[in-house]
Amino acid sequence: MVTLATLPEGKEAVVIGIIAGRGLARRLAELGFMRGEKVKILRSGPGPVLVLVKGSKIALGWGVARKILVRDSIEEET
């Protein structure tokens, strides 16, 4: 289990949880970051993390991306 902020570009993962208050957790759910949802990192590094989720590109600040717990999508398939 790692956070979205630590994944390299091109990596796919599955959301397993969010460590945030109700407001942020609700907003992330509205954007598609829900348990079991597949995500792909389009850009990481300094600045915002660009994520593909449910067919939409979403830019998240590094601090917010750190609050999204994920696991490798390959682990789910095995």
Phi and psi restraints in degrees (range 20) as a CNS / XPLOR table:
assign (resid 1 and name C) (resid 2 and name N)
       (resid 2 and name CA) (resid 2 and name C) 1.0 -137.0 20.0 2
assign (resid 2 and name N) (resid 2 and name CA)
       (resid 2 and name C) (resid 3 and name N) 1.0 178.1 20.0 2
assign (resid 2 and name C) (resid 3 and name N)
       (resid 3 and name CA) (resid 3 and name C) 1.0 -100.8 20.0 2
assign (resid 3 and name N) (resid 3 and name CA)
       (resid 3 and name C) (resid 4 and name N) 1.0 159.3 20.0 2
assign (resid 3 and name C) (resid 4 and name N)
       (resid 4 and name CA) (resid 4 and name C) 1.0 -58.5 20.0 2
assign (resid 4 and name N) (resid 4 and name CA)
       (resid 4 and name C) (resid 5 and name N) 1.0 -33.7 20.0 2
assign (resid 4 and name C) (resid 5 and name N)
       (resid 5 and name CA) (resid 5 and name C) 1.0 -66.1 20.0 2
assign (resid 5 and name N) (resid 5 and name CA)
       (resid 5 and name C) (resid 6 and name N) 1.0 -22.0 20.0 2
assign (resid 5 and name C) (resid 6 and name N)
       (resid 6 and name CA) (resid 6 and name C) 1.0 -93.1 20.0 2
assign (resid 6 and name N) (resid 6 and name CA)
       (resid 6 and name C) (resid 7 and name N) 1.0 -6.4 20.0 2
assign (resid 6 and name C) (resid 7 and name N)
       (resid 7 and name CA) (resid 7 and name C) 1.0 -78.6 20.0 2
assign (resid 7 and name N) (resid 7 and name CA)
       (resid 7 and name C) (resid 8 and name N) 1.0 143.7 20.0 2
assign (resid 7 and name C) (resid 8 and name N)
       (resid 8 and name CA) (resid 8 and name C) 1.0 -79.1 20.0 2
assign (resid 8 and name N) (resid 8 and name CA)
       (resid 8 and name C) (resid 9 and name N) 1.0 162.5 20.0 2
assign (resid 8 and name C) (resid 9 and name N)
       (resid 9 and name CA) (resid 9 and name C) 1.0 -57.2 20.0 2
assign (resid 9 and name N) (resid 9 and name CA)
       (resid 9 and name C) (resid 10 and name N) 1.0 140.8 20.0 2
assign (resid 9 and name C) (resid 10 and name N)
       (resid 10 and name CA) (resid 10 and name C) 1.0 86.8 20.0 2
assign (resid 10 and name N) (resid 10 and name CA)
       (resid 10 and name C) (resid 11 and name N) 1.0 -10.7 20.0 2
assign (resid 10 and name C) (resid 11 and name N)
       (resid 11 and name CA) (resid 11 and name C) 1.0 -76.8 20.0 2
assign (resid 11 and name N) (resid 11 and name CA)
       (resid 11 and name C) (resid 12 and name N) 1.0 137.7 20.0 2
assign (resid 11 and name C) (resid 12 and name N)
       (resid 12 and name CA) (resid 12 and name C) 1.0 -105.9 20.0 2
assign (resid 12 and name N) (resid 12 and name CA)
       (resid 12 and name C) (resid 13 and name N) 1.0 145.3 20.0 2
assign (resid 12 and name C) (resid 13 and name N)
       (resid 13 and name CA) (resid 13 and name C) 1.0 -150.6 20.0 2
assign (resid 13 and name N) (resid 13 and name CA)
       (resid 13 and name C) (resid 14 and name N) 1.0 173.9 20.0 2
assign (resid 13 and name C) (resid 14 and name N)
       (resid 14 and name CA) (resid 14 and name C) 1.0 -121.8 20.0 2
assign (resid 14 and name N) (resid 14 and name CA)
       (resid 14 and name C) (resid 15 and name N) 1.0 132.3 20.0 2
assign (resid 14 and name C) (resid 15 and name N)
       (resid 15 and name CA) (resid 15 and name C) 1.0 -69.5 20.0 2
assign (resid 15 and name N) (resid 15 and name CA)
       (resid 15 and name C) (resid 16 and name N) 1.0 130.5 20.0 2
assign (resid 15 and name C) (resid 16 and name N)
       (resid 16 and name CA) (resid 16 and name C) 1.0 -117.7 20.0 2
assign (resid 16 and name N) (resid 16 and name CA)
       (resid 16 and name C) (resid 17 and name N) 1.0 -11.5 20.0 2
assign (resid 16 and name C) (resid 17 and name N)
       (resid 17 and name CA) (resid 17 and name C) 1.0 175.5 20.0 2
assign (resid 17 and name N) (resid 17 and name CA)
       (resid 17 and name C) (resid 18 and name N) 1.0 167.5 20.0 2
assign (resid 17 and name C) (resid 18 and name N)
       (resid 18 and name CA) (resid 18 and name C) 1.0 -133.7 20.0 2
assign (resid 18 and name N) (resid 18 and name CA)
       (resid 18 and name C) (resid 19 and name N) 1.0 129.2 20.0 2
assign (resid 18 and name C) (resid 19 and name N)
       (resid 19 and name CA) (resid 19 and name C) 1.0 -104.1 20.0 2
assign (resid 19 and name N) (resid 19 and name CA)
       (resid 19 and name C) (resid 20 and name N) 1.0 90.7 20.0 2
assign (resid 19 and name C) (resid 20 and name N)
       (resid 20 and name CA) (resid 20 and name C) 1.0 -160.7 20.0 2
assign (resid 20 and name N) (resid 20 and name CA)
       (resid 20 and name C) (resid 21 and name N) 1.0 167.5 20.0 2
assign (resid 20 and name C) (resid 21 and name N)
       (resid 21 and name CA) (resid 21 and name C) 1.0 -70.0 20.0 2
assign (resid 21 and name N) (resid 21 and name CA)
       (resid 21 and name C) (resid 22 and name N) 1.0 171.7 20.0 2
assign (resid 21 and name C) (resid 22 and name N)
       (resid 22 and name CA) (resid 22 and name C) 1.0 -57.5 20.0 2
assign (resid 22 and name N) (resid 22 and name CA)
       (resid 22 and name C) (resid 23 and name N) 1.0 -44.7 20.0 2
assign (resid 22 and name C) (resid 23 and name N)
       (resid 23 and name CA) (resid 23 and name C) 1.0 -61.0 20.0 2
assign (resid 23 and name N) (resid 23 and name CA)
       (resid 23 and name C) (resid 24 and name N) 1.0 -49.3 20.0 2
assign (resid 23 and name C) (resid 24 and name N)
       (resid 24 and name CA) (resid 24 and name C) 1.0 -68.1 20.0 2
assign (resid 24 and name N) (resid 24 and name CA)
       (resid 24 and name C) (resid 25 and name N) 1.0 -41.6 20.0 2
assign (resid 24 and name C) (resid 25 and name N)
       (resid 25 and name CA) (resid 25 and name C) 1.0 -59.8 20.0 2
assign (resid 25 and name N) (resid 25 and name CA)
       (resid 25 and name C) (resid 26 and name N) 1.0 -41.2 20.0 2
assign (resid 25 and name C) (resid 26 and name N)
       (resid 26 and name CA) (resid 26 and name C) 1.0 -65.0 20.0 2
assign (resid 26 and name N) (resid 26 and name CA)
       (resid 26 and name C) (resid 27 and name N) 1.0 -44.3 20.0 2
assign (resid 26 and name C) (resid 27 and name N)
       (resid 27 and name CA) (resid 27 and name C) 1.0 -63.1 20.0 2
assign (resid 27 and name N) (resid 27 and name CA)
       (resid 27 and name C) (resid 28 and name N) 1.0 -42.7 20.0 2
assign (resid 27 and name C) (resid 28 and name N)
       (resid 28 and name CA) (resid 28 and name C) 1.0 -64.4 20.0 2
assign (resid 28 and name N) (resid 28 and name CA)
       (resid 28 and name C) (resid 29 and name N) 1.0 -38.1 20.0 2
assign (resid 28 and name C) (resid 29 and name N)
       (resid 29 and name CA) (resid 29 and name C) 1.0 -63.4 20.0 2
assign (resid 29 and name N) (resid 29 and name CA)
       (resid 29 and name C) (resid 30 and name N) 1.0 -40.5 20.0 2
assign (resid 29 and name C) (resid 30 and name N)
       (resid 30 and name CA) (resid 30 and name C) 1.0 -61.9 20.0 2
assign (resid 30 and name N) (resid 30 and name CA)
       (resid 30 and name C) (resid 31 and name N) 1.0 -31.6 20.0 2
assign (resid 30 and name C) (resid 31 and name N)
       (resid 31 and name CA) (resid 31 and name C) 1.0 -80.8 20.0 2
assign (resid 31 and name N) (resid 31 and name CA)
       (resid 31 and name C) (resid 32 and name N) 1.0 -10.4 20.0 2
assign (resid 31 and name C) (resid 32 and name N)
       (resid 32 and name CA) (resid 32 and name C) 1.0 112.0 20.0 2
assign (resid 32 and name N) (resid 32 and name CA)
       (resid 32 and name C) (resid 33 and name N) 1.0 -0.3 20.0 2
assign (resid 32 and name C) (resid 33 and name N)
       (resid 33 and name CA) (resid 33 and name C) 1.0 -85.5 20.0 2
assign (resid 33 and name N) (resid 33 and name CA)
       (resid 33 and name C) (resid 34 and name N) 1.0 83.1 20.0 2
assign (resid 33 and name C) (resid 34 and name N)
       (resid 34 and name CA) (resid 34 and name C) 1.0 -122.0 20.0 2
assign (resid 34 and name N) (resid 34 and name CA)
       (resid 34 and name C) (resid 35 and name N) 1.0 156.3 20.0 2
assign (resid 34 and name C) (resid 35 and name N)
       (resid 35 and name CA) (resid 35 and name C) 1.0 -52.6 20.0 2
assign (resid 35 and name N) (resid 35 and name CA)
       (resid 35 and name C) (resid 36 and name N) 1.0 130.0 20.0 2
assign (resid 35 and name C) (resid 36 and name N)
       (resid 36 and name CA) (resid 36 and name C) 1.0 91.2 20.0 2
assign (resid 36 and name N) (resid 36 and name CA)
       (resid 36 and name C) (resid 37 and name N) 1.0 -9.9 20.0 2
assign (resid 36 and name C) (resid 37 and name N)
       (resid 37 and name CA) (resid 37 and name C) 1.0 -79.0 20.0 2
assign (resid 37 and name N) (resid 37 and name CA)
       (resid 37 and name C) (resid 38 and name N) 1.0 134.8 20.0 2
assign (resid 37 and name C) (resid 38 and name N)
       (resid 38 and name CA) (resid 38 and name C) 1.0 -81.1 20.0 2
assign (resid 38 and name N) (resid 38 and name CA)
       (resid 38 and name C) (resid 39 and name N) 1.0 141.0 20.0 2
assign (resid 38 and name C) (resid 39 and name N)
       (resid 39 and name CA) (resid 39 and name C) 1.0 -133.5 20.0 2
assign (resid 39 and name N) (resid 39 and name CA)
       (resid 39 and name C) (resid 40 and name N) 1.0 157.5 20.0 2
assign (resid 39 and name C) (resid 40 and name N)
       (resid 40 and name CA) (resid 40 and name C) 1.0 -135.1 20.0 2
assign (resid 40 and name N) (resid 40 and name CA)
       (resid 40 and name C) (resid 41 and name N) 1.0 134.1 20.0 2
assign (resid 40 and name C) (resid 41 and name N)
       (resid 41 and name CA) (resid 41 and name C) 1.0 -83.0 20.0 2
assign (resid 41 and name N) (resid 41 and name CA)
       (resid 41 and name C) (resid 42 and name N) 1.0 118.8 20.0 2
assign (resid 41 and name C) (resid 42 and name N)
       (resid 42 and name CA) (resid 42 and name C) 1.0 -93.1 20.0 2
assign (resid 42 and name N) (resid 42 and name CA)
       (resid 42 and name C) (resid 43 and name N) 1.0 -33.4 20.0 2
assign (resid 42 and name C) (resid 43 and name N)
       (resid 43 and name CA) (resid 43 and name C) 1.0 -152.0 20.0 2
assign (resid 43 and name N) (resid 43 and name CA)
       (resid 43 and name C) (resid 44 and name N) 1.0 136.1 20.0 2
assign (resid 43 and name C) (resid 44 and name N)
       (resid 44 and name CA) (resid 44 and name C) 1.0 -137.8 20.0 2
assign (resid 44 and name N) (resid 44 and name CA)
       (resid 44 and name C) (resid 45 and name N) 1.0 176.5 20.0 2
assign (resid 44 and name C) (resid 45 and name N)
       (resid 45 and name CA) (resid 45 and name C) 1.0 116.5 20.0 2
assign (resid 45 and name N) (resid 45 and name CA)
       (resid 45 and name C) (resid 46 and name N) 1.0 -158.1 20.0 2
assign (resid 45 and name C) (resid 46 and name N)
       (resid 46 and name CA) (resid 46 and name C) 1.0 -61.4 20.0 2
assign (resid 46 and name N) (resid 46 and name CA)
       (resid 46 and name C) (resid 47 and name N) 1.0 139.4 20.0 2
assign (resid 46 and name C) (resid 47 and name N)
       (resid 47 and name CA) (resid 47 and name C) 1.0 91.4 20.0 2
assign (resid 47 and name N) (resid 47 and name CA)
       (resid 47 and name C) (resid 48 and name N) 1.0 -165.2 20.0 2
assign (resid 47 and name C) (resid 48 and name N)
       (resid 48 and name CA) (resid 48 and name C) 1.0 -64.7 20.0 2
assign (resid 48 and name N) (resid 48 and name CA)
       (resid 48 and name C) (resid 49 and name N) 1.0 153.2 20.0 2
assign (resid 48 and name C) (resid 49 and name N)
       (resid 49 and name CA) (resid 49 and name C) 1.0 -95.9 20.0 2
assign (resid 49 and name N) (resid 49 and name CA)
       (resid 49 and name C) (resid 50 and name N) 1.0 124.8 20.0 2
assign (resid 49 and name C) (resid 50 and name N)
       (resid 50 and name CA) (resid 50 and name C) 1.0 -97.7 20.0 2
assign (resid 50 and name N) (resid 50 and name CA)
       (resid 50 and name C) (resid 51 and name N) 1.0 122.5 20.0 2
assign (resid 50 and name C) (resid 51 and name N)
       (resid 51 and name CA) (resid 51 and name C) 1.0 -124.9 20.0 2
assign (resid 51 and name N) (resid 51 and name CA)
       (resid 51 and name C) (resid 52 and name N) 1.0 139.7 20.0 2
assign (resid 51 and name C) (resid 52 and name N)
       (resid 52 and name CA) (resid 52 and name C) 1.0 -98.1 20.0 2
assign (resid 52 and name N) (resid 52 and name CA)
       (resid 52 and name C) (resid 53 and name N) 1.0 120.5 20.0 2
assign (resid 52 and name C) (resid 53 and name N)
       (resid 53 and name CA) (resid 53 and name C) 1.0 -141.6 20.0 2
assign (resid 53 and name N) (resid 53 and name CA)
       (resid 53 and name C) (resid 54 and name N) 1.0 127.4 20.0 2
assign (resid 53 and name C) (resid 54 and name N)
       (resid 54 and name CA) (resid 54 and name C) 1.0 51.4 20.0 2
assign (resid 54 and name N) (resid 54 and name CA)
       (resid 54 and name C) (resid 55 and name N) 1.0 38.6 20.0 2
assign (resid 54 and name C) (resid 55 and name N)
       (resid 55 and name CA) (resid 55 and name C) 1.0 80.1 20.0 2
assign (resid 55 and name N) (resid 55 and name CA)
       (resid 55 and name C) (resid 56 and name N) 1.0 1.0 20.0 2
assign (resid 55 and name C) (resid 56 and name N)
       (resid 56 and name CA) (resid 56 and name C) 1.0 -112.9 20.0 2
assign (resid 56 and name N) (resid 56 and name CA)
       (resid 56 and name C) (resid 57 and name N) 1.0 143.4 20.0 2
assign (resid 56 and name C) (resid 57 and name N)
       (resid 57 and name CA) (resid 57 and name C) 1.0 -90.3 20.0 2
assign (resid 57 and name N) (resid 57 and name CA)
       (resid 57 and name C) (resid 58 and name N) 1.0 124.8 20.0 2
assign (resid 57 and name C) (resid 58 and name N)
       (resid 58 and name CA) (resid 58 and name C) 1.0 -124.5 20.0 2
assign (resid 58 and name N) (resid 58 and name CA)
       (resid 58 and name C) (resid 59 and name N) 1.0 128.5 20.0 2
assign (resid 58 and name C) (resid 59 and name N)
       (resid 59 and name CA) (resid 59 and name C) 1.0 -96.6 20.0 2
assign (resid 59 and name N) (resid 59 and name CA)
       (resid 59 and name C) (resid 60 and name N) 1.0 125.6 20.0 2
assign (resid 59 and name C) (resid 60 and name N)
       (resid 60 and name CA) (resid 60 and name C) 1.0 -120.8 20.0 2
assign (resid 60 and name N) (resid 60 and name CA)
       (resid 60 and name C) (resid 61 and name N) 1.0 139.7 20.0 2
assign (resid 60 and name C) (resid 61 and name N)
       (resid 61 and name CA) (resid 61 and name C) 1.0 -63.0 20.0 2
assign (resid 61 and name N) (resid 61 and name CA)
       (resid 61 and name C) (resid 62 and name N) 1.0 153.7 20.0 2
assign (resid 61 and name C) (resid 62 and name N)
       (resid 62 and name CA) (resid 62 and name C) 1.0 -58.7 20.0 2
assign (resid 62 and name N) (resid 62 and name CA)
       (resid 62 and name C) (resid 63 and name N) 1.0 -39.4 20.0 2
assign (resid 62 and name C) (resid 63 and name N)
       (resid 63 and name CA) (resid 63 and name C) 1.0 -63.1 20.0 2
assign (resid 63 and name N) (resid 63 and name CA)
       (resid 63 and name C) (resid 64 and name N) 1.0 -38.2 20.0 2
assign (resid 63 and name C) (resid 64 and name N)
       (resid 64 and name CA) (resid 64 and name C) 1.0 -71.6 20.0 2
assign (resid 64 and name N) (resid 64 and name CA)
       (resid 64 and name C) (resid 65 and name N) 1.0 -43.2 20.0 2
assign (resid 64 and name C) (resid 65 and name N)
       (resid 65 and name CA) (resid 65 and name C) 1.0 -60.3 20.0 2
assign (resid 65 and name N) (resid 65 and name CA)
       (resid 65 and name C) (resid 66 and name N) 1.0 -29.1 20.0 2
assign (resid 65 and name C) (resid 66 and name N)
       (resid 66 and name CA) (resid 66 and name C) 1.0 -67.9 20.0 2
assign (resid 66 and name N) (resid 66 and name CA)
       (resid 66 and name C) (resid 67 and name N) 1.0 -20.2 20.0 2
assign (resid 66 and name C) (resid 67 and name N)
       (resid 67 and name CA) (resid 67 and name C) 1.0 -88.6 20.0 2
assign (resid 67 and name N) (resid 67 and name CA)
       (resid 67 and name C) (resid 68 and name N) 1.0 -5.5 20.0 2
assign (resid 67 and name C) (resid 68 and name N)
       (resid 68 and name CA) (resid 68 and name C) 1.0 -101.3 20.0 2
assign (resid 68 and name N) (resid 68 and name CA)
       (resid 68 and name C) (resid 69 and name N) 1.0 114.7 20.0 2
assign (resid 68 and name C) (resid 69 and name N)
       (resid 69 and name CA) (resid 69 and name C) 1.0 -88.0 20.0 2
assign (resid 69 and name N) (resid 69 and name CA)
       (resid 69 and name C) (resid 70 and name N) 1.0 135.3 20.0 2
assign (resid 69 and name C) (resid 70 and name N)
       (resid 70 and name CA) (resid 70 and name C) 1.0 -137.4 20.0 2
assign (resid 70 and name N) (resid 70 and name CA)
       (resid 70 and name C) (resid 71 and name N) 1.0 165.1 20.0 2
assign (resid 70 and name C) (resid 71 and name N)
       (resid 71 and name CA) (resid 71 and name C) 1.0 -133.0 20.0 2
assign (resid 71 and name N) (resid 71 and name CA)
       (resid 71 and name C) (resid 72 and name N) 1.0 158.3 20.0 2
assign (resid 71 and name C) (resid 72 and name N)
       (resid 72 and name CA) (resid 72 and name C) 1.0 -56.9 20.0 2
assign (resid 72 and name N) (resid 72 and name CA)
       (resid 72 and name C) (resid 73 and name N) 1.0 132.5 20.0 2
assign (resid 72 and name C) (resid 73 and name N)
       (resid 73 and name CA) (resid 73 and name C) 1.0 -65.7 20.0 2
assign (resid 73 and name N) (resid 73 and name CA)
       (resid 73 and name C) (resid 74 and name N) 1.0 -24.3 20.0 2
assign (resid 73 and name C) (resid 74 and name N)
       (resid 74 and name CA) (resid 74 and name C) 1.0 -68.7 20.0 2
assign (resid 74 and name N) (resid 74 and name CA)
       (resid 74 and name C) (resid 75 and name N) 1.0 -36.1 20.0 2
assign (resid 74 and name C) (resid 75 and name N)
       (resid 75 and name CA) (resid 75 and name C) 1.0 -60.0 20.0 2
assign (resid 75 and name N) (resid 75 and name CA)
       (resid 75 and name C) (resid 76 and name N) 1.0 -36.1 20.0 2
assign (resid 75 and name C) (resid 76 and name N)
       (resid 76 and name CA) (resid 76 and name C) 1.0 -67.4 20.0 2
assign (resid 76 and name N) (resid 76 and name CA)
       (resid 76 and name C) (resid 77 and name N) 1.0 -34.3 20.0 2
assign (resid 76 and name C) (resid 77 and name N)
       (resid 77 and name CA) (resid 77 and name C) 1.0 -75.9 20.0 2
assign (resid 77 and name N) (resid 77 and name CA)
       (resid 77 and name C) (resid 78 and name N) 1.0 -20.6 20.0 2
